[in-house]
Amino acid sequence: MDLRNIDQKQLIGRISCPTPAPEYILGSEHYYSWRAEDFMTRCSEFDIPEYYMEYGDKYANRFKYETRPKLSEAGQRWLDRVLRCLQEFMENQLSQFPFIELDREAFTRFAFESHVCAYQTAGFKDLPFQDLILIAFTPDIRDLFRENGRKQFLQLWKAYATDQPRIKLLKEVIKL
C-alpha cells in the first residue's frame, strides 16, 4: 500500500496507534520483537518495519550477549543506558507520530538519527578506548558501510575526537 496517497485520517479506524511499551520491556533486548508483534497485531495489512527485527532486535541481542560481557563496567553501564535511551526515543516518536511506522523511509531515518543522540546521552565520550573498539566492531561490516551506518559512525567519532578533555589526555599520552 502506497502511503503517499493516503491521508492519515483515512488510516484512523483501519489501524490502531502503537501500544505503549510496558515498563518491563523498556531497556530489554526483547523490546524490538515486542514492537514488531505489536505492529503485526495492529497493522496486519502492512509490512512490519524492517528496522525492528533486521536492525534493532539483531543488535540489541548481539550487544547484550556478545559484546556486553567483554566491556568494562563503565561500558556495560553505558550499553544498558543506550538500550533504554534508544527505546524511550522510539516510544516518544511513536506517541507523537503514531503512523510513522507505516512510512518505511521516515521510520528508518528517525531510528538511525536517534542512535548518535542516545550514544552521546549515555556517555559515549567517557568510555575507555578498549570499549570503543569492541563497540565499533560489533555491527556487521555491511551495516557500517550503508549510508545510515556511515553517517552515525562519522558523527560519533567526530564528537569523540573533538572532545576537549579527551584531546588534552591524548596530548599527555603522546608526550610520554
C-alpha positions as a LaTeX table, in Angstrom:
\begin{tabular}{lrrr}
\hline
Residue & $x$ (\AA) & $y$ (\AA) & $z$ (\AA) \\
\hline
Met1 & 0.00 & 0.00 & 0.00 \\
Asp2 & 1.43 & 3.40 & $-1.01$ \\
Leu3 & 1.15 & 5.76 & 1.95 \\
Arg4 & 1.89 & 8.86 & $-0.09$ \\
Asn5 & $-1.66$ & 8.68 & $-1.41$ \\
Ile6 & $-3.33$ & 8.06 & 1.95 \\
Asp7 & $-4.37$ & 10.82 & 4.30 \\
Gln8 & $-3.67$ & 9.92 & 7.95 \\
Lys9 & $-7.37$ & 10.48 & 8.64 \\
Gln10 & $-8.09$ & 7.55 & 6.31 \\
Leu11 & $-5.89$ & 5.31 & 8.47 \\
Ile12 & $-7.80$ & 6.08 & 11.65 \\
Gly13 & $-10.20$ & 3.22 & 12.21 \\
Arg14 & $-8.28$ & 0.89 & 9.86 \\
Ile15 & $-5.31$ & 0.53 & 12.19 \\
Ser16 & $-4.74$ & 1.39 & 15.81 \\
Cys17 & $-1.97$ & 3.51 & 17.28 \\
Pro18 & 1.12 & 1.85 & 18.71 \\
Thr19 & 0.58 & 0.29 & 22.11 \\
Pro20 & 2.84 & 1.98 & 24.67 \\
Ala21 & 5.57 & $-0.46$ & 25.67 \\
Pro22 & 5.19 & $-1.76$ & 29.21 \\
Glu23 & 7.86 & $-0.67$ & 31.67 \\
Tyr24 & 9.31 & $-4.17$ & 31.99 \\
Ile25 & 10.11 & $-4.33$ & 28.26 \\
Leu26 & 11.92 & $-0.95$ & 28.08 \\
Gly27 & 15.66 & $-1.39$ & 28.20 \\
Ser28 & 15.46 & $-5.08$ & 27.37 \\
Glu29 & 16.69 & $-6.96$ & 24.32 \\
His30 & 13.07 & $-8.10$ & 23.79 \\
Tyr31 & 11.75 & $-4.62$ & 23.02 \\
Tyr32 & 12.12 & $-4.74$ & 19.24 \\
Ser33 & 10.49 & $-8.15$ & 18.83 \\
Trp34 & 7.70 & $-6.92$ & 21.13 \\
Arg35 & 7.32 & $-3.82$ & 18.95 \\
Ala36 & 7.21 & $-5.99$ & 15.78 \\
Glu37 & 4.49 & $-8.19$ & 17.32 \\
Asp38 & 2.52 & $-5.14$ & 18.38 \\
Phe39 & 2.74 & $-3.75$ & 14.84 \\
Met40 & 1.65 & $-7.06$ & 13.30 \\
Thr41 & $-1.36$ & $-7.19$ & 15.62 \\
Arg42 & $-2.40$ & $-3.62$ & 14.84 \\
Cys43 & $-1.48$ & $-3.32$ & 11.17 \\
Ser44 & $-1.80$ & $-6.75$ & 9.59 \\
Glu45 & $-2.23$ & $-5.35$ & 6.06 \\
Phe46 & 1.19 & $-3.64$ & 6.19 \\
Asp47 & 4.73 & $-4.98$ & 6.30 \\
Ile48 & 6.47 & $-4.84$ & 9.66 \\
Pro49 & 9.12 & $-2.09$ & 9.60 \\
Glu50 & 12.44 & $-3.75$ & 8.74 \\
Tyr51 & 14.20 & $-1.79$ & 11.47 \\
Tyr52 & 12.52 & $-3.72$ & 14.28 \\
Met53 & 13.93 & $-7.15$ & 13.52 \\
Glu54 & 16.69 & $-6.59$ & 10.97 \\
Tyr55 & 18.49 & $-3.95$ & 12.98 \\
Gly56 & 17.01 & $-3.23$ & 16.42 \\
Asp57 & 16.43 & $-6.80$ & 17.56 \\
Lys58 & 19.57 & $-8.15$ & 15.91 \\
Tyr59 & 21.86 & $-5.60$ & 17.54 \\
Ala60 & 20.12 & $-5.43$ & 20.92 \\
Asn61 & 20.78 & $-9.15$ & 21.27 \\
Arg62 & 24.28 & $-9.08$ & 19.82 \\
Phe63 & 25.37 & $-6.20$ & 22.04 \\
Lys64 & 23.78 & $-7.75$ & 25.13 \\
Tyr65 & 25.02 & $-11.31$ & 24.71 \\
Glu66 & 28.24 & $-10.99$ & 22.71 \\
Thr67 & 29.68 & $-7.52$ & 23.37 \\
Arg68 & 28.45 & $-6.64$ & 26.87 \\
Pro69 & 30.37 & $-9.42$ & 28.69 \\
Lys70 & 33.63 & $-8.14$ & 27.14 \\
Leu71 & 33.09 & $-4.47$ & 28.11 \\
Ser72 & 34.40 & $-2.76$ & 31.21 \\
Glu73 & 31.91 & $-1.98$ & 33.99 \\
Ala74 & 31.63 & 1.53 & 32.57 \\
Gly75 & 30.98 & 0.10 & 29.12 \\
Gln76 & 28.30 & $-2.24$ & 30.46 \\
Arg77 & 26.53 & 0.63 & 32.23 \\
Trp78 & 26.77 & 2.69 & 29.03 \\
Leu79 & 25.28 & $-0.13$ & 26.98 \\
Asp80 & 22.37 & $-0.54$ & 29.40 \\
Arg81 & 21.68 & 3.21 & 29.27 \\
Val82 & 21.89 & 3.27 & 25.46 \\
Leu83 & 19.42 & 0.45 & 25.04 \\
Arg84 & 16.94 & 2.15 & 27.33 \\
Cys85 & 17.52 & 5.56 & 25.73 \\
Leu86 & 17.02 & 4.26 & 22.16 \\
Gln87 & 13.78 & 2.62 & 23.16 \\
Glu88 & 12.50 & 5.66 & 25.02 \\
Phe89 & 13.28 & 7.81 & 21.96 \\
Met90 & 11.30 & 5.36 & 19.84 \\
Glu91 & 8.37 & 5.32 & 22.26 \\
Asn92 & 8.31 & 9.11 & 22.28 \\
Gln93 & 8.36 & 9.26 & 18.48 \\
Leu94 & 5.60 & 6.67 & 18.17 \\
Ser95 & 3.41 & 8.56 & 20.63 \\
Gln96 & 3.90 & 11.85 & 18.74 \\
Phe97 & 3.68 & 10.38 & 15.22 \\
Pro98 & 1.69 & 7.15 & 15.51 \\
Phe99 & 1.70 & 6.42 & 11.77 \\
Ile100 & 5.46 & 6.87 & 11.23 \\
Glu101 & 5.93 & 3.09 & 11.26 \\
Leu102 & 3.93 & 2.92 & 8.03 \\
Asp103 & 6.44 & 5.12 & 6.20 \\
Arg104 & 9.46 & 2.83 & 5.88 \\
Glu105 & 11.92 & 5.58 & 4.90 \\
Ala106 & 10.84 & 8.11 & 7.53 \\
Phe107 & 10.79 & 5.47 & 10.27 \\
Thr108 & 14.23 & 4.11 & 9.39 \\
Arg109 & 15.64 & 7.63 & 9.14 \\
Phe110 & 14.24 & 8.57 & 12.54 \\
Ala111 & 15.52 & 5.36 & 14.15 \\
Phe112 & 19.06 & 5.84 & 12.84 \\
Glu113 & 19.10 & 9.55 & 13.66 \\
Ser114 & 18.28 & 8.70 & 17.28 \\
His115 & 21.37 & 6.48 & 17.64 \\
Val116 & 24.04 & 9.17 & 17.95 \\
Cys117 & 21.99 & 11.19 & 20.41 \\
Ala118 & 21.38 & 8.08 & 22.53 \\
Tyr119 & 25.05 & 7.10 & 22.46 \\
Gln120 & 26.13 & 10.58 & 23.48 \\
Thr121 & 23.41 & 10.94 & 26.12 \\
Ala122 & 24.57 & 7.66 & 27.65 \\
Gly123 & 28.18 & 8.92 & 27.86 \\
Phe124 & 29.97 & 7.60 & 24.77 \\
Lys125 & 32.79 & 10.13 & 25.05 \\
Asp126 & 33.65 & 8.88 & 28.54 \\
Leu127 & 34.19 & 5.25 & 27.56 \\
Pro128 & 37.62 & 3.65 & 27.70 \\
Phe129 & 39.24 & 3.21 & 24.30 \\
Gln130 & 39.14 & $-0.60$ & 24.51 \\
Asp131 & 35.33 & $-0.44$ & 24.91 \\
Leu132 & 35.08 & 1.82 & 21.87 \\
Ile133 & 36.94 & $-0.74$ & 19.79 \\
Leu134 & 34.62 & $-3.55$ & 20.93 \\
Ile135 & 31.57 & $-1.41$ & 20.21 \\
Ala136 & 32.85 & $-0.35$ & 16.78 \\
Phe137 & 33.42 & $-3.96$ & 15.71 \\
Thr138 & 30.06 & $-5.30$ & 16.89 \\
Pro139 & 27.93 & $-4.31$ & 13.85 \\
Asp140 & 28.17 & $-6.22$ & 10.59 \\
Ile141 & 30.63 & $-4.51$ & 8.27 \\
Arg142 & 27.92 & $-4.16$ & 5.61 \\
Asp143 & 25.76 & $-2.20$ & 8.09 \\
Leu144 & 28.67 & 0.15 & 8.85 \\
Phe145 & 29.12 & 0.86 & 5.14 \\
Arg146 & 25.47 & 1.60 & 4.43 \\
Glu147 & 24.60 & 5.28 & 4.32 \\
Asn148 & 22.95 & 5.32 & 7.77 \\
Gly149 & 25.84 & 3.38 & 9.29 \\
Arg150 & 28.48 & 5.66 & 7.80 \\
Lys151 & 26.64 & 8.77 & 8.98 \\
Gln152 & 26.33 & 7.66 & 12.59 \\
Phe153 & 29.90 & 6.33 & 12.68 \\
Leu154 & 31.29 & 9.64 & 11.41 \\
Gln155 & 29.11 & 11.73 & 13.76 \\
Leu156 & 30.17 & 9.69 & 16.78 \\
Trp157 & 33.86 & 9.67 & 16.04 \\
Lys158 & 33.85 & 13.36 & 15.18 \\
Ala159 & 32.25 & 14.15 & 18.56 \\
Tyr160 & 34.68 & 11.80 & 20.29 \\
Ala161 & 37.75 & 13.19 & 18.55 \\
Thr162 & 36.84 & 16.83 & 19.19 \\
Asp163 & 36.08 & 16.36 & 22.89 \\
Gln164 & 38.48 & 18.80 & 24.61 \\
Pro165 & 39.27 & 16.74 & 27.74 \\
Arg166 & 39.96 & 13.73 & 25.52 \\
Ile167 & 42.27 & 15.79 & 23.27 \\
Lys168 & 44.18 & 17.01 & 26.34 \\
Leu169 & 44.54 & 13.44 & 27.61 \\
Leu170 & 45.76 & 12.22 & 24.21 \\
Lys171 & 48.36 & 15.00 & 24.06 \\
Glu172 & 49.61 & 13.99 & 27.51 \\
Val173 & 49.85 & 10.36 & 26.47 \\
Ile174 & 51.74 & 11.30 & 23.31 \\
Lys175 & 54.30 & 13.29 & 25.37 \\
Leu176 & 55.09 & 10.22 & 27.46 \\
\hline
\end{tabular}
